[in-house]
Amino acid sequence: MRGRPLLFTSYEADQALMPTTTKKVALTVFLVALVLVPVYDVIPFAPDFLAKDDWLKVLTNVMIFAIGALGLNILTGLAGQVSLGHAFFMGLGAYTAAALGAPEGPLVGLGLPMWIWLPAAAVVPALVGVLVGPTAVRVRGLYLAIVTLGLVFIGEYLFRNTESWTGGSQAGRTFPRFQFRFWKEEEPLVDFSRKGEWFGIELSNEAKTYILLLGFAIVATLIAKNIQRTRVGRAFQAIRDRDIAAEVMGVDEFRYKLLAFGISSAFAGVSGALLASFVGRTIPERWDLLLSVQFIAIILIGGAGTVTGTLMGALFVIALPRVVQDFTAWLSDKIDAGEGIIAKVGDVFIATSGDDFGIVNTLPGTGPGLSVFQLNLVIYGLLIIVFLIFEPLGLYGIWLRVRNYWKGWPFTY
């Protein structure tokens, strides 16, 4: 209603994805900005570094991990079921895609098009998730986390020892490219894995892959958001908040927990297939516990139970290593140049020689202090602890505080 955007006169209006004109305009501008990222280098005043191939790879990874995190958010954030087995379902989706989509050769591969292997990468993990679900949903809390953790170790063992499927732990295998074919024709109809011209603009393969994965991430976000608004989503939240009370009210706890496992596994399978195809070649050890912990970090830092928070967490967690790497490299350059107070402060934290002790080591090989990779692990752990203690809603909670402050300004209540 004009002048009163938060006054809703129907349940349909209240449950709309974008209930106000402000949100619709903001979302449109945001999506246009995301689509135009590959051409930021020719747009005045745009952050042109994002258009470089290395940053496009980082943003593409953000899209892939956002899809997987949306699935874990449905299981953990909405349904309240703690899971450490996300990496297992990602690996299952990846090798399903490889078996169906990779070219025929010494390893299993049928060479089928993407419109077959990508949906199959969702269906197979979903079926496996439903099969193992009855065992998992019988336990709660820490015991459920241990059960799902066992899936990761079982998956690592199976992936390492089924060499005809995965290529084994030493060599690994290649995965299907991002190419759209109707069947098995020689030339793909659309090739996202090679540079070429689109609409008169020359794009690199990184740019084309980014646009494709952005489209997949948008579709996954719409699905996750709509699930949250449906009867199923409300049943998930009722089980999360008080499972016994939900069952007394008529919610079939076993059925909905099983459904949550299936949906989450499907999202994880798609994410794993996209990640493997994006990397091109990987080994079975890629699908380990650390990968599952990354997804836990995403939903806890972003804000469990919220789609927006999950997307914010994916951007924060996946882009953080690159930001830390670039920042430490910048500090090292300042130290080498001896530029004022920045060099003196940076020298305390950065080890620039073998006999120089610092918190972070940027030297090749081993040396004093933490490597950038180890520093990122420490930051993940600290952020999870800080957000759990001080801001359980994560980055989304911080955004709510900022938004509510400006909505009530200049009043303090």
RAKA-V325960 format. One record per helix or strand of 2 or more residues. SS is the DSSP state (a for helix, b for strand). FROM is the first residue (numbers start at 0). TO is the last residue. If there is no record, write none. Layout:
ss={SS | SS}
from={FROM | FROM}
to={TO | TO}
This chain:
ss={a | a | a | a | a | a | a | a | a | b | b | b | b | b | a | a | a | a | b | a | a | a | a | b | b | a | a}
from={10 | 20 | 47 | 52 | 85 | 113 | 140 | 162 | 167 | 172 | 178 | 189 | 195 | 200 | 204 | 230 | 242 | 252 | 280 | 283 | 288 | 306 | 339 | 349 | 359 | 371 | 393}
to={13 | 41 | 50 | 77 | 100 | 135 | 160 | 165 | 170 | 173 | 179 | 190 | 197 | 202 | 228 | 240 | 247 | 278 | 281 | 285 | 301 | 336 | 348 | 350 | 360 | 389 | 407}
